[in-house]
């Protein structure tokens, strides 16, 4: 397996899940700009028409066979999958996909996984500030984050070389600002970050080991 380092000689091939989402599109574009070969597994190719330069495969990320096909020749996976707010209906997409993904990655001998979850997952719960913690989270996101927690648990127990990235509240402002990456949240009470900067941080984790087996919350 290719050694994933941050040098300039090897650019890992990357499989991106969630490539047609707001953050996923930026990950694909930035990865291509950095010289990576990028494969995107998408359900709706018509939504991926602007991902010029990426190799598109049509398939369902819940399907392990589709994942194994997409993983052929890859060195790393970035999961930018998301799910809409779901106040009443149970959410299982993220954990279902992740369970299939871990199995497929092991079968195809791909070890590096960088997954985006969110502020409010795991031990970052309760650090989103008053509006997020008291209103948005319980009213709109409780079931989504229950599945994010299941997703994170599957990743932690996977045996893969993983990084879980928990962005603060996402916005579409221009990127390029300094990113704070935190695991000690004792003084953190909410914040935001541009999708563009999330994409930059996530891509950095493909070839670096600073946050390996850790779950940083990132914010401005």
N, C-alpha and C positions, 0 to 999 in steps of 0.2 A: 504494500500500500504506500502511496505517496506520502512522504513526510510533510505535514502541514506546518510551514514556518512562515514568518513574515518577511523573508528575503525577497529579492526581485527576480529570482531565477525560476521559481515555480509558481504558477497561478492556478490554484485548485479549480477543477470543474465543479460547478455548483448547481444543485437542483433546488429550485425555489417553489415552495407551495404557497398558495395565496397570492400568486403573482399579479392577479388582476385587481387586487385591493389597492387602497390608497397608498399604503406603505410598501406593499409588495412591488408595485410598479416602480417606485423609486429605488428599491433594492436591485431590481433587474437592471435599470438604467445605469446606476452607479457601478454595479458589478461589471457590466460590459465596458464602461468607461475605464475601469481599472485593468482591463485585459483578461478577465475571466471568461471562460466558455460557460454559458448559462442555459440550463434547460428549465422550462416551466411546464409543470403538469397542470392543465386547465380543463375545466368541464365545458366551458363555453368559448370556443376559439374566436367567435365574433367579438368577444370582449377583450381579446388580446391582440387586436390588430395593430396597436401602437407599440407593441413590444418588439421593435425592429432589432434584429441581431440575435435574439434569443431563439433557441430551438424549442418549438412548441410540440408538446405531446398532449393528446386529448384523452382524458381518463378521469376516474373518480378516485380521489385520494384515500377514500375508505377501502379501496380494493387493493389488497396486498399484491396481487399479480400485476396491476397497473403500476404500482410503486416500484416493484422489482424491475420492471422494464425501464422505467424512468431513471432508476439508480445505476443502470449499466454505464460504466465509464465515469461515474461521479466520484468526487473526493469528499464532498461535504453537502449537507442539506441545511437550508434555511426555511423554517416554517414561519410564515407571516399570516397564517390562517386566522380569520376572525369570524365572529358570528353576531348577528344583530341583537339588540336588546330584546329580552324575552321575559316580560313581567310574570307570565302565567305558565307558559309551556316549558317543560323540562328541556335542557340542552345537553346533547351528547356528542355533537359533531367533533369537537376538539379532542376529546379523549378517545373516541373511536378511531379517528385518523391517526392519532399518535401511537395507539396500540399497534395498528397495522404497520405504521412507519418504522417503529422500533424493530419489529419482526423482520421487515423487509431489509432494513439496513444491516442487521446481523447476517441475514442470508447472503447479502451482496458484499459483505466485508467493507462497509462504509461506516466510519466510526464518529465523524464530527457532525454534531447536530447543534444548531443555534436556533432557539425557538423564542418567539415573542409571545408573552402573555399579557401582563398589565399590572399597573399599580392597583393594589387591592387583592392580589393573589398571595397565597401563603402568608408569610409573616409580614408582608407589607400591608395587610388589611388594617384599617383604622388610621392610615397615614395620608389620606387623601384630602384632608381639610373638611370643614363643616359641611359644605354643600354636597361634596362627593360622598362623604361617609354617611351622612344623615338623610340625604334625599335621593341622589342619583343611584347610589349603590343598592340600598334596600328596595327601592321602588322599581328600578329598571334592570339592574345588573346582577341581582343575587343569584339567579339560576345560571347565568352565563359564567359567573366567577366560581360557582360550584364545579362547573365542568373544567374551567381553567385549573382549579386545584387538582382535579383528577388528572388532567394532562400533565401538570408539573410532577405529580407523584410517579406517573409512569416513566417520565424522563429521568427522574432521580434514581429510580430503581433499574434503569435500562442496562447499565454497564457500559454505555457509550461515552464518548468524550463530548460532553454536553455543556452548553451555556444557556441559561434561561434569562431572557432580557425582559424586564418589567418597565415599560415606559410610563411616565406620568401622562396627564391628559394630553392627547395629541392635538396638534394644530397644523395648519398649512402655511405658516409663515416661512420666510426664507431661512434656510439652514446656515450653518457656519459658526454658530455660537459655541462657547465652551460647554461641554457636557459634563455634568456631575454624575458619577456612577457610585451608588451608595449601597452598602449592606447594613450599616448601622443607621437605623432610621429614627433614633431617639429624638433628634431635633428637626425631623422632616414632617411637615404638615401640609402637603399638597403642592402642586406645581404643574408646569406644562413643558412640552418639548415639541419641536417641529418634526414632522414625519421624515423630512430630509435628513435631520440629524440622527434620528433613530436608524435609518437605513445605513448611514455612515458608521455608526457604532456597531451595528449588527455585522456588517461586512468585515470590520476590523477583527471580529471574534473568530472568523473562519480560519485565520492563520496565526492567531496569537493564543497564548495560554494564560494570560493574566487572570481571566475570570472563569477558567475551566472548573467545572463542577460547582459553580456558584450562581447566584440569582440576583444580580445587581438591579436596583431601581435606577432608571436614568431620567434626568430632568435638567433644565437650565438652572 
